[in-house]
């Protein structure tokens, strides 16, 4: 058997470095894993298939997004529902009141007599479906004597087009008996969350939150009902403020609830344009909270006295329950590198490394091609044992509805994959390439491709799930199975024994 023209025994571990290339949006069909489920030509992938071992994995219901996939790969298990970790905190003895970070938030805000502005998406479905948890947090703050203004983002994408009023009614039922929780503003997600959230839309949302403009005289409920009767989807309803809402004051605080670390970052950066604020992520990513006094972003106003850097720190409610794949690789004395386009840096930090963006050691790039170039440089320098290259950027183009942009993104990803494959062929090494989700694929996609190059005819890949990728990477790196993942590698030799584990 030969590896890139150099003989090695059949029982020898695959050559290093191990390059794990994550291809966002690439789906396939389980019956034909070597054929991608889109029409765009992928010559580099097709060439690799000819000399590789190929299988498919089930994306699972919780892994149909890049964030879910990266989390499953890093943790070696299907990601938890977004609210699971938060529920665990709320159920502990004392709940949020026993959490030092949350107590500090309450104490700081109480000192200046400010209100809490809670920004959240009230929906019964989708990853943002945390209505019950948001209500519990609001009720807790109210019991502490803090007035809570809720800034509602309406869904309409993962729910019926007019389900917003029901979600808001459910929220108020959950805070029944609490007299200091009020709705402040509403906006459709198209204006603050989706790709359609351009500068104009974000400024409209900012005006509503900061200046209570425009106010709707009939009240938010009647306004939403009126828009729904016109046929307007909840997601597209323009920002508006309740008549009783006074706007944001300089001694108020902002609490953000969203399962994605960068879910509201565009809006927050619009609210605080000169603050260079990155919405912090939690581990696992469930609650993002910005604990700070909000200063008016106008020259005529000043930040209130006493606002300190500590007042801007995140409320870190969650810690990782076990090490992630890069941690395990490092603990074994191996070096690893992460290359990721800047648009997904926060996501990679939260889900792959399990940290906040400032603590991330990943190298940021502009595009998937640039991420590949970082990997190529590391291969040439022989500087790392395991390299993670996130070849991302596809879904944003695809969801924008442009087939041309989607095609260009796939073509760029394929070129990046080909660049990595070519240098490994010349220098030696092992490539494990896989799709993360099916967002760029057609309706026939029911699985994700997994490609191991070079293929030797002796080492096989069995089908599995994204949770099997972590033990597979450890096996390829010649490391023993980790207790967190178990011995669930996709590698097989002949009768199905794990390739490295059986050597």
C-alpha positions as CSV (number, residue, x, y, z in Angstrom):
1,X,0.0,0.0,0.0
2,X,1.3,3.5,-0.8
3,X,0.6,6.9,0.6
4,X,1.2,9.6,-2.0
5,X,3.8,7.4,-3.7
6,X,5.6,6.4,-0.5
7,X,5.1,2.8,0.9
8,X,3.9,2.2,4.5
9,X,2.7,-0.8,6.3
10,X,-1.0,-1.4,6.3
11,X,-1.2,-1.1,10.1
12,X,0.7,2.2,10.3
13,X,-1.3,5.2,11.3
14,X,-2.2,7.7,8.6
15,X,0.4,10.3,7.8
16,X,0.4,13.7,9.5
17,X,-0.7,16.4,9.4
18,X,-4.3,15.5,9.6
19,X,-6.3,18.2,7.8
20,X,-10.0,18.3,8.7
21,X,-11.8,20.4,6.0
22,X,-15.4,21.4,6.9
23,X,-17.5,22.2,3.8
24,X,-20.4,24.3,4.7
25,X,-23.6,23.5,2.9
26,X,-22.4,20.4,1.1
27,X,-25.0,17.6,1.1
28,X,-25.2,14.3,-0.6
29,X,-27.4,11.2,-0.9
30,X,-26.7,8.3,1.5
31,X,-27.1,5.9,-1.4
32,X,-24.5,7.7,-3.5
33,X,-22.1,9.6,-1.1
34,X,-19.6,10.3,-3.9
35,X,-22.2,12.5,-5.7
36,X,-23.0,15.9,-4.3
37,X,-26.6,17.1,-4.2
38,X,-26.2,20.3,-6.3
39,X,-25.5,21.0,-9.9
40,X,-22.4,23.2,-9.5
41,X,-19.3,21.6,-10.9
42,X,-16.7,20.5,-8.3
43,X,-13.7,19.2,-10.2
44,X,-11.4,19.2,-7.2
45,X,-13.8,17.1,-5.1
46,X,-14.4,14.7,-8.0
47,X,-10.6,14.2,-8.4
48,X,-10.2,13.5,-4.8
49,X,-13.1,11.0,-4.8
50,X,-11.1,8.9,-7.4
51,X,-8.3,8.2,-4.9
52,X,-10.3,8.4,-1.6
53,X,-12.5,6.4,0.7
54,X,-15.9,7.9,0.8
55,X,-19.0,7.4,3.0
56,X,-21.8,9.6,4.3
57,X,-23.1,10.6,7.7
58,X,-26.5,11.5,8.9
59,X,-26.7,15.2,9.8
60,X,-29.2,14.5,12.5
61,X,-32.1,16.8,13.3
62,X,-30.0,19.0,15.7
63,X,-27.1,19.4,13.2
64,X,-28.7,21.0,10.2
65,X,-26.8,24.2,10.6
66,X,-23.1,25.1,10.7
67,X,-23.2,25.9,14.4
68,X,-24.9,22.5,15.3
69,X,-22.5,20.6,13.1
70,X,-19.3,22.2,14.5
71,X,-20.6,21.6,18.0
72,X,-21.3,18.0,17.3
73,X,-17.8,17.5,15.7
74,X,-16.1,19.2,18.6
75,X,-18.0,17.5,21.4
76,X,-18.4,14.1,19.9
77,X,-22.1,14.1,20.4
78,X,-25.3,15.6,19.0
79,X,-25.6,19.2,20.3
80,X,-28.1,19.9,23.0
81,X,-31.3,21.9,22.4
82,X,-30.4,25.6,22.8
83,X,-32.3,25.9,26.0
84,X,-31.0,22.8,27.8
85,X,-28.1,24.4,29.6
86,X,-30.1,27.4,30.6
87,X,-32.8,25.1,32.0
88,X,-30.2,23.4,34.1
89,X,-29.2,26.7,35.6
90,X,-32.8,27.7,36.3
91,X,-33.5,24.4,38.0
92,X,-30.6,24.5,40.4
93,X,-31.2,25.4,44.0
94,X,-31.5,29.2,44.1
95,X,-31.6,29.4,40.3
96,X,-30.2,32.6,38.8
97,X,-30.3,34.2,42.2
98,X,-27.5,31.8,43.3
99,X,-25.3,32.6,40.3
100,X,-22.5,35.1,41.2
101,X,-22.4,36.7,37.8
102,X,-26.1,37.2,37.6
103,X,-26.2,38.6,41.2
104,X,-23.4,41.1,40.2
105,X,-25.5,42.2,37.3
106,X,-28.5,42.8,39.5
107,X,-26.4,44.6,42.1
108,X,-24.7,46.9,39.6
109,X,-28.0,47.8,38.0
110,X,-29.8,48.3,41.3
111,X,-27.0,50.8,42.4
112,X,-27.8,53.2,39.6
113,X,-31.5,52.5,39.5
114,X,-31.6,51.5,35.9
115,X,-34.0,49.4,34.0
116,X,-33.1,46.1,32.2
117,X,-33.8,45.9,28.5
118,X,-34.2,42.3,27.4
119,X,-33.6,41.6,23.7
120,X,-34.9,38.2,22.6
121,X,-36.8,36.4,19.8
122,X,-40.1,35.2,21.1
123,X,-41.0,32.1,19.1
124,X,-42.3,28.6,19.7
125,X,-40.0,27.0,17.3
126,X,-36.5,27.2,15.7
127,X,-33.2,27.6,17.5
128,X,-34.4,30.9,19.0
129,X,-37.4,29.3,20.8
130,X,-36.6,30.3,24.3
131,X,-39.8,32.1,25.3
132,X,-40.3,30.2,28.6
133,X,-36.7,30.8,29.7
134,X,-36.9,34.5,28.8
135,X,-40.0,34.9,30.9
136,X,-38.3,33.2,33.9
137,X,-35.4,35.6,33.7
138,X,-37.7,38.6,33.4
139,X,-39.7,37.5,36.4
140,X,-36.6,37.0,38.4
141,X,-35.3,40.5,37.6
142,X,-38.7,42.0,38.5
143,X,-38.7,40.2,41.9
144,X,-35.3,41.9,42.5
145,X,-37.1,45.3,42.0
146,X,-35.8,45.9,38.5
147,X,-38.1,47.0,35.7
148,X,-37.8,44.9,32.6
149,X,-38.5,46.3,29.1
150,X,-38.8,43.4,26.6
151,X,-37.7,44.1,23.0
152,X,-39.3,41.4,21.0
153,X,-38.0,40.0,17.7
154,X,-40.9,38.3,15.9
155,X,-40.2,35.0,14.0
156,X,-42.4,34.1,11.1
157,X,-39.8,31.9,9.5
158,X,-39.8,28.8,11.7
159,X,-43.4,29.5,12.8
160,X,-46.7,30.3,11.1
161,X,-46.6,33.8,9.6
162,X,-48.8,35.3,12.3
163,X,-47.7,33.4,15.4
164,X,-46.1,36.4,17.0
165,X,-49.1,37.5,19.0
166,X,-49.5,34.0,20.4
167,X,-45.9,33.9,21.5
168,X,-46.2,37.3,23.2
169,X,-49.4,36.2,25.0
170,X,-47.6,33.0,26.2
171,X,-44.8,35.2,27.5
172,X,-47.2,37.4,29.5
173,X,-48.9,34.3,30.9
174,X,-45.6,33.1,32.1
175,X,-45.0,36.3,34.0
176,X,-48.5,36.6,35.3
177,X,-48.5,38.4,38.7
178,X,-45.3,40.3,37.9
179,X,-46.0,44.0,37.5
180,X,-42.6,45.3,36.3
181,X,-42.3,43.5,33.0
182,X,-43.5,45.4,29.9
183,X,-43.1,45.1,26.1
184,X,-41.1,47.9,24.8
185,X,-40.6,47.4,21.1
186,X,-41.2,44.8,18.4
187,X,-39.5,44.1,15.1
188,X,-39.6,41.4,12.5
189,X,-36.5,39.2,12.4
190,X,-35.9,40.3,8.8
191,X,-34.8,43.7,10.1
192,X,-32.3,42.5,12.7
193,X,-31.4,38.7,12.3
194,X,-31.6,37.6,8.7
195,X,-29.4,38.5,5.8
196,X,-31.9,41.2,4.9
197,X,-30.9,43.1,8.0
198,X,-29.1,45.9,6.2
199,X,-28.0,49.2,7.6
200,X,-31.3,50.9,7.0
201,X,-33.3,48.2,8.8
202,X,-30.8,48.1,11.7
203,X,-31.1,51.9,12.1
204,X,-34.9,51.6,12.3
205,X,-34.6,49.0,15.1
206,X,-32.1,51.2,16.8
207,X,-34.4,54.2,16.7
208,X,-37.2,52.2,18.2
209,X,-35.0,50.8,21.0
210,X,-33.1,54.0,21.9
211,X,-35.6,56.8,21.1
212,X,-39.0,54.9,21.2
213,X,-39.6,56.0,17.7
214,X,-41.9,55.5,16.0
215,X,-44.5,54.9,18.7
216,X,-47.7,53.2,17.7
217,X,-50.7,54.8,19.4
218,X,-52.9,51.6,19.3
219,X,-50.3,49.6,21.2
220,X,-48.0,46.8,20.0
221,X,-50.6,44.0,20.0
222,X,-53.0,46.0,17.8
223,X,-50.2,47.0,15.5
224,X,-49.1,43.4,14.9
225,X,-52.7,42.3,14.4
226,X,-53.2,45.1,11.9
227,X,-50.1,44.1,9.9
228,X,-51.0,40.4,9.9
229,X,-54.5,41.3,8.6
230,X,-52.8,43.1,5.7
231,X,-50.9,39.8,4.9
232,X,-47.6,41.0,6.4
233,X,-45.4,38.1,7.7
234,X,-44.3,38.6,11.4
235,X,-40.7,38.5,10.1
236,X,-41.2,41.6,7.9
237,X,-43.1,43.8,10.4
238,X,-41.2,47.1,10.8
239,X,-39.8,48.2,14.2
240,X,-42.1,50.1,16.4
241,X,-42.3,51.1,20.1
242,X,-45.2,50.9,22.6
243,X,-46.7,54.3,23.6
244,X,-45.7,53.7,27.3
245,X,-42.0,53.0,26.4
246,X,-39.7,55.9,27.3
247,X,-36.6,54.8,25.4
248,X,-33.2,53.7,26.6
249,X,-31.5,55.8,29.4
250,X,-27.8,56.1,30.1
251,X,-28.1,54.1,33.3
252,X,-30.0,51.2,31.8
253,X,-28.6,47.8,31.0
254,X,-29.0,45.4,28.1
255,X,-29.5,41.7,28.4
256,X,-29.4,39.6,25.2
257,X,-30.9,36.1,25.0
258,X,-30.0,34.2,21.8
259,X,-28.6,30.7,21.2
260,X,-26.0,31.9,18.7
261,X,-23.0,33.9,19.9
262,X,-23.3,36.4,17.0
263,X,-27.1,36.4,16.6
264,X,-27.6,40.0,17.5
265,X,-24.1,41.4,17.0
266,X,-25.1,43.5,14.0
267,X,-27.9,45.2,16.0
268,X,-25.7,45.7,19.1
269,X,-22.9,47.2,17.0
270,X,-25.6,49.6,15.6
271,X,-26.8,50.5,19.1
272,X,-23.2,51.1,20.2
273,X,-21.3,52.1,17.0
274,X,-18.0,53.2,18.8
275,X,-17.9,50.5,21.4
276,X,-16.3,47.7,19.4
277,X,-18.5,45.4,21.4
278,X,-18.5,41.7,20.6
279,X,-21.5,39.9,21.9
280,X,-20.0,37.3,24.2
281,X,-20.8,33.6,23.7
282,X,-21.5,31.1,26.4
283,X,-20.3,27.5,26.7
284,X,-22.4,25.8,25.4
285,X,-23.7,28.7,23.5
286,X,-27.1,29.4,25.0
287,X,-27.3,32.7,26.7
288,X,-25.4,35.8,25.6
289,X,-25.5,38.6,28.0
290,X,-23.9,42.0,27.8
291,X,-23.6,43.3,31.4
292,X,-23.0,47.0,31.0
293,X,-24.5,50.4,31.4
294,X,-25.6,51.7,28.0
295,X,-24.3,55.1,27.2
296,X,-26.1,57.2,24.6
297,X,-24.2,57.0,21.3
298,X,-24.4,60.7,20.7
299,X,-21.7,63.3,21.1
300,X,-23.9,65.5,23.3
301,X,-24.3,62.7,25.9
302,X,-21.6,61.1,28.1
303,X,-21.3,57.7,29.5
304,X,-22.6,57.8,33.1
305,X,-20.0,58.1,35.9
306,X,-19.0,54.9,37.5
307,X,-19.3,52.8,34.3
308,X,-16.3,50.5,34.4
309,X,-14.8,47.8,32.2
310,X,-16.2,45.3,34.6
311,X,-19.7,46.5,33.8
312,X,-19.2,45.4,30.3
313,X,-18.2,41.9,31.1
314,X,-20.4,38.9,30.0
315,X,-22.6,37.0,32.4
316,X,-20.9,33.6,32.0
317,X,-23.6,31.2,33.2
318,X,-22.2,28.1,31.6
319,X,-18.9,26.2,31.5
320,X,-18.0,23.3,29.3
321,X,-19.0,19.9,30.8
322,X,-16.1,18.1,29.1
323,X,-13.1,18.9,26.9
324,X,-13.6,19.5,23.2
325,X,-11.7,17.9,20.3
326,X,-8.9,20.6,20.1
327,X,-8.5,20.4,23.9
328,X,-8.0,16.6,23.8
329,X,-5.5,16.9,20.9
330,X,-3.5,19.5,22.9
331,X,-3.6,17.4,26.1
332,X,-2.0,14.5,24.1
333,X,0.9,16.8,23.3
334,X,-0.2,17.4,19.7
335,X,-0.5,20.8,18.1
336,X,-3.6,22.0,16.2
337,X,-4.5,24.9,14.1
338,X,-7.9,26.4,13.2
339,X,-8.4,28.6,10.1
340,X,-11.8,30.2,9.6
341,X,-13.3,33.1,7.6
342,X,-13.8,36.1,9.9
343,X,-17.6,36.0,9.4
344,X,-17.7,32.7,11.3
345,X,-15.0,33.4,13.8
346,X,-17.4,33.9,16.7
347,X,-19.2,30.7,15.8
348,X,-15.9,28.7,15.6
349,X,-14.8,30.1,18.9
350,X,-18.0,29.2,20.7
351,X,-18.6,25.8,19.1
352,X,-15.2,24.4,18.2
353,X,-13.0,25.9,20.8
354,X,-15.6,26.5,23.5
355,X,-14.5,30.1,24.3
356,X,-15.4,33.7,23.6
357,X,-14.0,35.4,20.5
358,X,-11.3,37.4,22.3
359,X,-9.9,34.1,23.8
360,X,-10.0,32.3,20.5
361,X,-6.7,31.1,19.0
362,X,-8.2,30.5,15.6
363,X,-6.6,32.4,12.6
364,X,-9.1,34.6,10.9
365,X,-9.2,34.9,7.1
366,X,-11.3,36.7,4.5
367,X,-12.5,33.7,2.5
368,X,-12.5,30.0,2.3
369,X,-9.6,30.2,-0.1
370,X,-7.6,32.2,2.4
371,X,-8.4,29.6,5.1
372,X,-7.0,27.0,2.7
373,X,-3.8,29.0,2.2
374,X,-3.3,29.1,6.0
375,X,-3.6,25.3,6.0
376,X,-1.2,25.0,3.0
377,X,1.4,27.2,4.8
378,X,1.2,25.1,7.9
379,X,1.6,21.9,5.9
380,X,4.7,23.3,4.2
381,X,6.1,24.4,7.5
382,X,5.2,21.1,9.1
383,X,4.1,23.1,12.1
384,X,1.0,21.4,13.3
385,X,-0.3,17.8,13.8
386,X,-4.0,18.5,13.2
387,X,-5.4,21.4,11.1
388,X,-9.0,22.4,11.0
389,X,-9.9,24.4,7.9
390,X,-13.5,25.8,8.0
391,X,-14.3,26.4,4.3
392,X,-17.4,28.4,5.0
393,X,-19.4,31.3,3.7
394,X,-22.0,29.4,1.6
395,X,-25.3,29.6,3.4
396,X,-25.3,33.4,3.6
397,X,-25.2,33.5,-0.2
398,X,-27.7,30.6,-0.6
399,X,-30.3,32.1,1.8
400,X,-30.1,35.3,-0.1
401,X,-31.8,33.6,-2.9
402,X,-29.1,34.1,-5.5
403,X,-28.1,31.0,-7.4
404,X,-25.2,32.8,-8.9
405,X,-23.7,33.7,-5.5
406,X,-24.3,30.2,-4.2
407,X,-22.6,28.7,-7.2
408,X,-19.6,31.0,-6.8
409,X,-19.3,30.1,-3.1
410,X,-19.3,26.4,-3.9
411,X,-16.7,26.9,-6.6
412,X,-14.5,28.8,-4.2
413,X,-14.9,26.0,-1.6
414,X,-14.0,23.4,-4.2
415,X,-10.9,25.4,-5.2
416,X,-9.9,25.6,-1.5
417,X,-10.4,21.9,-1.1
418,X,-8.3,21.2,-4.2
419,X,-5.5,23.4,-2.9
420,X,-5.3,21.5,0.3
421,X,-5.5,18.1,-1.5
422,X,-2.7,19.1,-3.9
423,X,-0.2,20.1,-1.2
424,X,-1.0,17.0,0.8
425,X,-0.4,14.8,-2.3
426,X,3.0,16.4,-2.8
427,X,4.1,16.7,0.9
428,X,2.3,13.8,2.5
429,X,-0.5,13.9,5.0
430,X,-4.1,12.9,5.5
431,X,-7.3,14.7,4.4
432,X,-10.6,14.2,6.1
433,X,-13.2,16.4,4.2
434,X,-16.8,16.5,5.1
435,X,-20.0,18.5,4.6
436,X,-21.5,20.2,7.7
437,X,-25.1,20.8,6.6
438,X,-27.3,20.7,3.5
439,X,-28.0,24.4,3.2
440,X,-26.6,24.6,-0.4
441,X,-28.0,21.3,-1.6
442,X,-31.1,20.4,-3.4
443,X,-34.1,18.7,-1.8
444,X,-32.7,15.2,-2.5
445,X,-29.9,15.7,0.0
446,X,-30.4,13.4,3.0
447,X,-26.8,13.0,4.2
448,X,-23.4,14.6,4.4
449,X,-20.3,13.4,2.4
450,X,-17.2,12.3,4.3
451,X,-14.0,11.7,2.3
452,X,-10.7,10.2,3.5
453,X,-7.7,10.8,1.3
454,X,-5.6,9.0,0.3
455,X,-7.7,5.8,0.0
456,X,-5.7,2.6,0.3
457,X,-8.3,0.0,-0.4
458,X,-7.7,-1.5,3.0
459,X,-9.1,1.2,5.3
460,X,-12.8,1.7,5.0
461,X,-15.2,4.3,6.3
462,X,-18.5,3.2,7.7
463,X,-21.6,5.4,7.8
464,X,-22.3,7.2,11.0
465,X,-23.2,10.7,12.3
466,X,-21.3,13.9,12.9
467,X,-20.7,12.8,16.4
468,X,-18.4,10.1,15.1
469,X,-16.0,12.6,13.5
470,X,-14.2,13.4,16.7
471,X,-13.1,9.8,17.5
472,X,-12.3,9.4,13.8
473,X,-9.9,12.4,14.0
474,X,-8.3,10.9,17.1
475,X,-7.8,7.6,15.4
476,X,-6.3,9.2,12.4
477,X,-3.9,11.1,14.6
478,X,-2.8,7.9,16.3
479,X,-4.4,8.8,19.6
480,X,-6.3,6.3,21.8
481,X,-10.1,6.7,22.1
482,X,-11.1,9.4,24.6
483,X,-13.6,8.6,27.4
484,X,-15.8,11.5,26.3
485,X,-16.2,10.1,22.7
486,X,-15.8,6.4,23.2
487,X,-14.5,4.1,20.5
488,X,-16.9,5.3,17.8
489,X,-14.5,6.0,14.9
490,X,-15.7,5.7,11.4
491,X,-12.5,3.9,10.4
492,X,-12.7,0.1,9.6
493,X,-10.2,-2.5,8.5
494,X,-11.7,-5.4,6.6
495,X,-14.2,-6.9,9.0
496,X,-14.9,-3.5,10.6
497,X,-12.2,-3.1,13.2
498,X,-11.1,0.5,13.8
499,X,-8.0,1.1,11.8
500,X,-5.7,2.7,14.4
501,X,-7.3,1.2,17.5
502,X,-6.6,-2.3,16.2
503,X,-3.0,-1.7,15.2
